[in-house]
Structure formats: C-alpha cells, structure tokens
C-alpha cells in the first residue's frame, strides 16, 4: 500500500509543479488550486509512506520520478527542449533510484 501512496504523491507533485508555470497571481484560480491541492496531497501521501518505507528511499523515488516526469511533461506541454547532458543526468537519477531499491539495506526505525 505504501508504494501506491508514493505513486499518488509523485503524481500529485508533478501535477502541482507542472501547473506552477500557469499561475499568474490570483488571476488564474484553477492552476493555483491545482498547485495548492497537488502539493498538499503530495506531502500528505509522502507522510503516510515514510511510516513504513525509509525516508531516504521514499524521497529518492519521489524526487527522482518527479524530476523525470516533470521534464517529460514540459517537453510535451511547454515545448521545452532537452539536451544530452539533461538526458545523462536523468539516466543517472534512474540508475541511482534503482541501485537504492535493489541493493540498499536501509530499514525503517
């Protein structure tokens, strides 16, 4: 169940971050609402996750997936370009998260 909550936390954070570009003060209430609800939901779910998953592992997955999904979203929604150093960096993030998941012996205290 914890990893389902983590997936919800990642998706909520990505939605909130993607909406930040559309927030222009109080003139655009829908993007602002998405930002507030998205970050609130994300931190609430992350709080539930760290009860059973070590904080370092939960945060690595949350942050790593968030960076990658926001980048992919920006490519499609905002027509942003990604260069080779960015691709290499994101590949290292994926490798790092996978390494932690497969080889780490971190335990919840």
One Martini backbone bead per residue (centre of mass of N, CA, C, O) as a GRO file, in nm:
protein
  109
    1UNK     BB    1   0.055   0.065  -0.017
    2UNK     BB    2   0.294   0.264  -0.007
    3UNK     BB    3   0.350   0.271  -0.322
    4UNK     BB    4   0.081   0.399  -0.391
    5UNK     BB    5   0.123   0.657  -0.228
    6UNK     BB    6   0.379   0.736  -0.383
    7UNK     BB    7   0.245   0.766  -0.659
    8UNK     BB    8   0.050   0.987  -0.571
    9UNK     BB    9   0.267   1.187  -0.480
   10UNK     BB   10   0.403   1.219  -0.754
   11UNK     BB   11   0.157   1.308  -0.923
   12UNK     BB   12   0.086   1.557  -0.751
   13UNK     BB   13   0.360   1.701  -0.783
   14UNK     BB   14   0.360   1.719  -1.090
   15UNK     BB   15   0.099   1.880  -1.123
   16UNK     BB   16   0.192   2.121  -0.956
   17UNK     BB   17   0.450   2.193  -1.111
   18UNK     BB   18   0.316   2.225  -1.394
   19UNK     BB   19   0.121   2.467  -1.286
   20UNK     BB   20   0.315   2.703  -1.213
   21UNK     BB   21   0.337   2.843  -1.497
   22UNK     BB   22   0.013   2.932  -1.485
   23UNK     BB   23   0.065   3.111  -1.249
   24UNK     BB   24  -0.092   3.454  -1.206
   25UNK     BB   25  -0.165   3.474  -0.938
   26UNK     BB   26  -0.522   3.536  -0.901
   27UNK     BB   27  -0.606   3.504  -1.219
   28UNK     BB   28  -0.552   3.171  -1.188
   29UNK     BB   29  -0.726   2.952  -1.006
   30UNK     BB   30  -0.679   2.662  -1.113
   31UNK     BB   31  -0.370   2.637  -1.096
   32UNK     BB   32  -0.358   2.715  -0.797
   33UNK     BB   33  -0.527   2.477  -0.695
   34UNK     BB   34  -0.340   2.256  -0.802
   35UNK     BB   35  -0.096   2.336  -0.635
   36UNK     BB   36  -0.217   2.313  -0.352
   37UNK     BB   37  -0.334   2.021  -0.377
   38UNK     BB   38  -0.082   1.877  -0.480
   39UNK     BB   39   0.114   1.938  -0.246
   40UNK     BB   40  -0.066   1.842  -0.018
   41UNK     BB   41  -0.100   1.551  -0.117
   42UNK     BB   42   0.196   1.477  -0.140
   43UNK     BB   43   0.274   1.519   0.163
   44UNK     BB   44   0.065   1.330   0.281
   45UNK     BB   45   0.156   1.071   0.137
   46UNK     BB   46   0.452   1.083   0.227
   47UNK     BB   47   0.383   1.053   0.526
   48UNK     BB   48   0.266   0.764   0.494
   49UNK     BB   49   0.516   0.627   0.373
   50UNK     BB   50   0.735   0.685   0.615
   51UNK     BB   51   0.614   0.462   0.808
   52UNK     BB   52   0.738   0.204   0.607
   53UNK     BB   53   0.951   0.381   0.459
   54UNK     BB   54   1.235   0.497   0.410
   55UNK     BB   55   1.311   0.817   0.358
   56UNK     BB   56   1.538   0.789   0.146
   57UNK     BB   57   1.376   0.613  -0.050
   58UNK     BB   58   1.121   0.782  -0.085
   59UNK     BB   59   1.267   1.041  -0.182
   60UNK     BB   60   1.415   0.927  -0.425
   61UNK     BB   61   1.164   0.845  -0.580
   62UNK     BB   62   1.006   1.111  -0.574
   63UNK     BB   63   1.225   1.293  -0.701
   64UNK     BB   64   1.307   1.131  -0.951
   65UNK     BB   65   1.028   1.104  -1.084
   66UNK     BB   66   0.964   1.404  -1.083
   67UNK     BB   67   1.185   1.503  -1.273
   68UNK     BB   68   1.113   1.326  -1.515
   69UNK     BB   69   0.806   1.397  -1.548
   70UNK     BB   70   0.841   1.701  -1.578
   71UNK     BB   71   1.018   1.693  -1.826
   72UNK     BB   72   0.822   1.545  -2.009
   73UNK     BB   73   0.588   1.745  -1.977
   74UNK     BB   74   0.748   1.996  -2.091
   75UNK     BB   75   0.784   1.889  -2.373
   76UNK     BB   76   0.470   1.877  -2.439
   77UNK     BB   77   0.343   2.148  -2.307
   78UNK     BB   78   0.617   2.364  -2.352
   79UNK     BB   79   0.840   2.291  -2.565
   80UNK     BB   80   1.086   2.171  -2.436
   81UNK     BB   81   1.428   2.119  -2.434
   82UNK     BB   82   1.652   1.835  -2.446
   83UNK     BB   83   1.965   1.749  -2.360
   84UNK     BB   84   2.221   1.535  -2.307
   85UNK     BB   85   2.288   1.611  -2.012
   86UNK     BB   86   1.997   1.565  -1.912
   87UNK     BB   87   1.975   1.267  -1.989
   88UNK     BB   88   2.212   1.173  -1.820
   89UNK     BB   89   2.109   1.273  -1.548
   90UNK     BB   90   1.841   1.108  -1.550
   91UNK     BB   91   1.980   0.834  -1.573
   92UNK     BB   92   2.124   0.859  -1.297
   93UNK     BB   93   1.870   0.872  -1.131
   94UNK     BB   94   1.759   0.598  -1.207
   95UNK     BB   95   2.007   0.438  -1.116
   96UNK     BB   96   1.997   0.529  -0.820
   97UNK     BB   97   1.716   0.424  -0.747
   98UNK     BB   98   1.770   0.129  -0.826
   99UNK     BB   99   2.006   0.083  -0.635
  100UNK     BB  100   1.852   0.130  -0.376
  101UNK     BB  101   1.630  -0.084  -0.416
  102UNK     BB  102   1.825  -0.339  -0.458
  103UNK     BB  103   2.086  -0.281  -0.236
  104UNK     BB  104   1.957  -0.170   0.003
  105UNK     BB  105   1.946  -0.187   0.385
  106UNK     BB  106   1.739  -0.006   0.463
  107UNK     BB  107   1.555   0.085   0.760
  108UNK     BB  108   1.306   0.111   0.964
  109UNK     BB  109   1.272   0.271   1.297
   0.00000   0.00000   0.00000
